[in-house]
Amino acid sequence: MTSLDDAAVLDALDAALVGRRREIELLVAALAADRHVLLEGPPGTGKSTMLREVAGAAGTGFVFVEGNAELTPARLAGQFDPARVLEEGYAPDVFVDGPLVEALRAGSLLYVEELNRVPEETVNLLISVMSEGELHLPRIGRIEAAAGFRLVAAMNPFDNVGTARVSGAVYDRMCRIAMGYQSRDDEADIVERRACDSGDLILVRAVLVTRGTRNHADVRVGSSVRGAIDLIEVATRLASIRGVDVTDPEIGLDAALVALSGRIRLHEGGDDKPEDVIRDLWSQVLAAENSDPEAPDADGDQGKVGAP
């Protein structure tokens, strides 16, 4: 890998990834130490973005794999082309490399998203590669990992739908980096960079109500910062359609319902609906605007976005 511990390179990565300097340093150190890495955290915390930026700065290849129940060992490693096998037999050049073999041969970073959605037999293939630094395939033989090959996997430990527990054998072979949500000011910076320019007030409201979903008593899993970005984008277009200012409270509430109600997961057995939670949080945000600025707001923090 290109030297990533240069201060200028780290500063450039830090500027590209808001509020992730510590995680960047941890990832760079683990990869430089020739270790495989597990990025663990809720969606929308920048796991994929951080790895892509680091791979780009290092000048190394990047192979992406979407983890799901359909990712069989053959789809991950590769397989012989059936049509050509009939004509040419099991010759090496009839084998079609999968993403794992592609990354092994090229010495690239192999990024497996949603590791806890991958079938156990496929995960076992990855365990073998991490342990031995090579892969043995029938009729192909031994494929040794080229210099630079690393496995980086990501998972959301809070999602229990369609997922399985990751075995201790995986954790024993990987360095783990936990990634939580950024601070309120960092999230405001992210939203400002990625959403249309609609003014500070709607940005503040969007960030506060989105962060509030993570602490509401009825919510099991809250929204990522993507919810705040979508809220602003929807509110801007909705205000134009209705011919009112984007700061109109009804505009913001309707946009919040569209952007956030599908992103939150409530505790089982409760009476509230997602829409009820969003309305409650939106009311808290509006009420806080006219109250003591040092009072806790909807996300449980003190003061407003940008306050010390």
N, C-alpha and C positions, 0 to 999 in steps of 0.2 A: 504494500500500500504506500501511496505517497505520504510523506510525513504530515500528519494532521495535527501534531502537537505544537506546530508553529503558531505563535500568538496571533499573527495576522489571519491565518486560516480559521482559527477558532473564533476570532472576532467576526469574521465574515459569516460563519455559520450562526453565530449568536444573533447577528443582525437579521438573518433570514428567518430564524425560528424564535418567535417572541417568547421570552420567559423560560427558555430551555437550556441555558448555559450549563447547568450542573449535569443534566441528562446527556447533553452532547459530549461533555468531557468523559462521563462514565462509558458511553458507547464507544467513543474513540479509543479509550484505554483498553477496553475489553477486546475490541477487534485487533488492535495493535499487538495485544498479548496472544493472538491466535486463538481466541476463545469464541465459542458460539454463544448467542445472546437471545434471551427471551424478554420481549418488551410487554409488560403487563399493565393494563389500565383500561378505563372506560373508553367508549368510542369518542372521537372528536378531540383527542388529546395530542394529536400530531405524531403518532407512532410511525406511520408510513412516510409522512413528509420528512421527518427527521432522518430516517434511514436513507431516503432518496438523496437528500442534501449531502449527507456524509459520504455516500457512495460517489456522488458527483465530484465532491471536493477531493476524494481520494483517487479519482480517475480509474476506478475499478468498475467491472461489469455489474449489472443489477438484473436479476431474474426474479420476476414476480409470480407467485402462485396464490391463487385464491383458495383458501381452505374451506372445504365443505364435505358433505357426506358422499359426494360423487368422486372424490379424489382417491382413486384406487392406486395401488402400487404401480400398475402398468401406466396409468396416466402421469404419474409423477416421474417415474424412471424412464419410461419410453417403451416401445414395443416394435415388433417386426410388422412391416407393411403386409397385410394379408394377400393383397393382389400380387405383389411382387414375389412373395414367398412361393406362390404357385408356379411362377415362371423361373425363378432364380434360386429357390431354396433359401435356407437360413444363412445367407452370406452376411458378413458384417455391415456392408453398405446398404443392406435392406432394412437395417434397424433404424428406426426414427427416434432420435434423442428426445426424451422428455425434459422438463425444466431442471430436474435434479442432475441428470447426466450432462446437460448443457452447462450448468454452473460448475460441475466438477471438472469438466474438460477445460473450461476457460478460466478457472480460478476466480469466479465471480461470487458476489454475495447472492445467496438464495434467500429470498424473503417469502416466508409462508405466513399468510394472514389467517387469523381465526384458527389457530392450531387446535383448540379444543373442540372444533367441529370436524376434524379430520378423523377418518376411521382408524381404529387401533392398529390394524395390520399395516397401514401406510405409515403411521407414526413409528412403528417398529423398524421400518426401513430407514427412517431418518436416524433412529437411535444407533443402528448399525454403522451408518456413515459417520456419525459424530464420534463413535468409539474407535473406529478403525481408520478413518480418513480414506476410505475406499469403498467401492461397491462391487459385488460379484453378481453378474447376471448370467443366466443360462444361455449357452451358445455364443455369448459375447466374451465372458471371462471377467477379468479384473479391470476395473476402471479406478485409477488412482486420482485422488483430488490434487489438482494443480495448485501451485502456491497462490495464496490469496483467497482460496475458497473458505467461506464462512456461512453458516446457517444462522439466520436471524428470523425468529418467529415472533408473532404477536398474538395476543388473545385478550378478550374482555372477560375477566373473572366474575363479573356481576350478572352476566347473561346466563340463565339456566334453561333456555329454550333451545333444543336441538344441539346441546353441547354435552361433553363428557369430561370427567375429571382427568387432568393430565397426570400421568404416572410419575412416581418418584424417580424412575429411571431417566425421564426427560429432564427433570429439574437437576438431577445429579450431573448431567453433562452440559449444562448451560449456565451462564451467568445471567442473573435476573435483574432487570431494571424496572422498578415500579414507576409508573407515570400517572400522576393525578392531574386534576384540573389546574390551570394557571391561576394566578391571582386575579382579582377583579380588574385592576388597572391593565394587566397584560391582556386579558380578554377584551377589554375595551379597545386596546391597540389593535388586536387581531380584527375585530369587527370593523374598525375604522379603515383598515387596509383593504378589506375584502368586500364591504358593503358599499352601496352607492352613497354619495355625500348628501345626507338628508338633515344634517344639523345635529348639534350636541344633545338636545333634549331627548329625541327619540332613541339615540344611541345609548344614553344613560338608562332610559327605561327598558330598552331591549336587553341590555346586559344584566340589569338587576332582576328582572322577572325570570330570565333564563337561569341565572344562578339560584334564584329562589326555589326553582323546581327541585334542586338537589337536597334541600333541607326541609321541605314541607313534610309535615307529620304523616300525610296520607300517601306520600310518594316513595316507592321502593327504589326506582332508578330515574334520575332526572335527565334533563337535556344537556347536550354538549353545546359549545359555543356556536355550532352551526345553526342552532335554533334562533339565536340572536341575529345572525346574519340574514336568515330567511325572513325573520320578523320585519326587519328594516326594509328589505327588498319588497315584500308584499305590501307593507304599509305605504311605501312611496307610490307604488302603482295604484293602490286602492284610493289614496288621497286624490290622485289625478283623476280617477274615474268619477269620484263623488264631488270633485271640485271644491275640496276643503284643504286646510293645512294639515300636513302630516302629523303635527302635534295634537290634533284633535283626539281626545281620549277614546272616543268610540272607534276611530281608525286604528289606534294602537291595540285596543282590546280585540277587535276582529282579526287583526293581523297576528296577534299573539295566539289566538285560538287556532288559527290555520297552521302557524309555524310550530307550535309547541304541544298541542293536545295529543298528537300522534307519537310524540317522542318520549313521553313519560310513561312509566309503568307504576301502577298503584299497588298498594298492599292488598292481598286477598282478603275478602270478607268485608271491605268497607262499603259504605253507602254512596260516597261521592263518585262522580264521574270525572274524567280528565278535564272537561270543560269547567266544572265547578272549581277545581284546583286553580286553573289558569285565571278565572275571574277573581278568585280570592287573592292570588298573588298580585294581579294587576291593580286591585283596589289598594293593597298595601303599598305598592310603589307610588301610586298617586297620592295617597295619604301622607307618605313620608316626605313628599316634596313641600308640603305646607307645615311640616312639624320641625322639631329641633334637628338641625343638620347632624348633630352628634348622636342622634338616636339610632338604634339598630334598624336597618332597612329590611327588605324582603328576603335578602340572602343571608341575613344574620350578621353582616359586617357593620362597622361604624361608618357614618358619613356617606358621602356620595363618591361616585367614580372620579378619580383624580385627586381626591383628598389625601393628605399625608397619612 
